[in-house]
Amino acid sequence: MKTIFCIYAAISLALLAAASGGPAPSGLRAIPSNSKVELSWHAGAEAEVREFLVYRKEGTGTFRVLARTPEARYSDRAFTSGVTYTYRVVAMNAAGVESVASNEVTAVFSSPTTVDLSASADRPNIILCM
């Protein structure tokens, strides 16, 4: 009986993974800068992944597909300063079925501060204090 149950459980898990598009991408990271946010994640061992869908939401809004990529990374360059963005990624298999979503990460972009610096003959040194 135990052998039959184990085989049944293994088949059920395989069918569940196929029906859900496979395992979720893991380890999603976001590294923001002044001009972009670099997203990267672990694709997992699923050989059936055709592409990844990068989802993004603004503030408390709804997640929407931002991009499709065959690689386990994406650079988001379309953002508004001061807005909080949350990202998640799903894998899509060859049948077009999406996996469970990855972990979520958040990034806030802020405009770089500009400072007008000038020096003159009577004040040749500039001292910056932060």
C-alpha positions as CSV (number, residue, x, y, z in Angstrom):
1,M,0.0,0.0,0.0
2,K,2.8,2.5,0.8
3,T,4.4,2.0,-2.5
4,I,1.2,2.6,-4.4
5,F,0.6,5.8,-2.3
6,C,4.1,7.1,-3.0
7,I,3.8,6.5,-6.7
8,Y,0.3,8.2,-6.7
9,A,1.7,11.2,-4.7
10,A,4.7,11.6,-7.2
11,I,2.4,11.5,-10.2
12,S,0.0,14.0,-8.5
13,L,2.8,16.4,-7.8
14,A,4.1,16.1,-11.4
15,L,0.6,16.8,-12.7
16,L,0.1,19.7,-10.3
17,A,3.4,21.3,-11.5
18,A,2.5,20.8,-15.1
19,A,-1.0,22.3,-14.6
20,S,0.4,25.3,-12.7
21,G,3.2,26.1,-15.2
22,G,5.9,24.6,-13.0
23,P,7.7,25.9,-9.9
24,A,7.7,29.6,-9.2
25,P,10.9,31.6,-9.9
26,S,12.7,32.3,-6.6
27,G,15.0,34.8,-5.0
28,L,13.7,37.8,-6.9
29,R,15.9,40.8,-6.2
30,A,15.6,44.5,-7.2
31,I,18.6,46.8,-7.3
32,P,17.4,50.4,-8.0
33,S,19.5,53.2,-9.3
34,N,18.8,56.7,-10.6
35,S,18.0,55.5,-14.1
36,K,16.7,51.9,-13.7
37,V,15.9,49.0,-11.5
38,E,17.8,45.7,-12.2
39,L,15.6,42.7,-11.5
40,S,17.1,39.2,-11.2
41,W,15.8,35.8,-10.0
42,H,16.5,32.1,-10.0
43,A,14.8,30.3,-12.9
44,G,14.7,26.9,-11.1
45,A,15.3,23.5,-12.6
46,E,12.2,23.5,-14.8
47,A,13.3,22.9,-18.4
48,E,9.8,23.7,-19.8
49,V,10.0,27.4,-19.1
50,R,9.4,29.3,-22.3
51,E,9.6,32.8,-20.9
52,F,9.2,34.8,-17.7
53,L,6.5,37.5,-17.2
54,V,7.5,40.4,-15.1
55,Y,4.6,42.0,-13.2
56,R,4.6,45.5,-11.6
57,K,2.2,47.5,-9.6
58,E,2.4,51.2,-8.7
59,G,1.6,52.0,-5.0
60,T,-1.4,50.0,-4.0
61,G,-2.6,49.5,-7.5
62,T,-3.1,46.2,-9.5
63,F,-0.3,44.1,-10.8
64,R,0.1,44.3,-14.6
65,V,2.5,42.6,-17.0
66,L,5.4,44.9,-17.5
67,A,7.6,42.7,-19.7
68,R,8.2,39.2,-21.1
69,T,11.7,37.9,-21.2
70,P,13.4,34.6,-21.9
71,E,16.2,35.4,-19.4
72,A,16.1,35.4,-15.6
73,R,16.7,39.2,-15.4
74,Y,15.1,42.4,-16.6
75,S,15.9,46.2,-16.4
76,D,13.0,48.5,-15.8
77,R,13.7,52.0,-17.1
78,A,10.1,53.3,-17.2
79,F,9.3,54.8,-13.8
80,T,8.2,58.0,-12.1
81,S,10.3,59.5,-9.4
82,G,8.8,59.2,-5.9
83,V,6.5,56.3,-6.8
84,T,6.7,52.9,-5.0
85,Y,6.8,50.0,-7.4
86,T,6.3,46.3,-6.4
87,Y,7.5,43.5,-8.7
88,R,6.9,39.8,-9.0
89,V,7.7,37.2,-11.7
90,V,6.1,34.1,-13.0
91,A,7.4,31.4,-15.4
92,M,5.4,30.4,-18.4
93,N,5.7,26.9,-19.8
94,A,5.4,25.9,-23.5
95,A,1.7,25.4,-23.1
96,G,1.3,29.0,-22.0
97,V,0.4,28.2,-18.4
98,E,1.8,30.5,-15.7
99,S,3.6,29.2,-12.6
100,V,2.9,30.5,-9.1
101,A,4.3,34.0,-8.6
102,S,7.7,34.6,-7.1
103,N,8.4,36.6,-4.0
104,E,7.6,40.3,-4.2
105,V,10.1,43.1,-4.0
106,T,9.6,46.8,-3.8
107,A,11.6,49.7,-5.2
108,V,11.2,53.5,-4.8
109,F,12.9,55.8,-7.2
110,S,13.9,59.3,-6.3
111,S,15.3,62.0,-8.6
112,P,19.0,62.7,-8.2
113,T,19.6,66.0,-6.4
114,T,21.2,68.7,-8.5
115,V,23.3,71.3,-7.0
116,D,24.6,74.4,-8.8
117,L,28.2,74.9,-8.0
118,S,30.3,77.8,-8.9
119,A,33.7,79.2,-7.8
120,S,35.2,82.7,-8.3
121,A,38.6,84.2,-7.9
122,D,37.8,85.5,-4.4
123,R,36.2,82.1,-3.4
124,P,38.1,79.4,-5.3
125,N,37.2,76.5,-2.9
126,I,33.9,74.7,-2.8
127,I,33.0,72.7,0.3
128,L,30.1,70.2,0.2
129,C,28.4,69.1,3.3
130,M,25.9,66.3,3.4
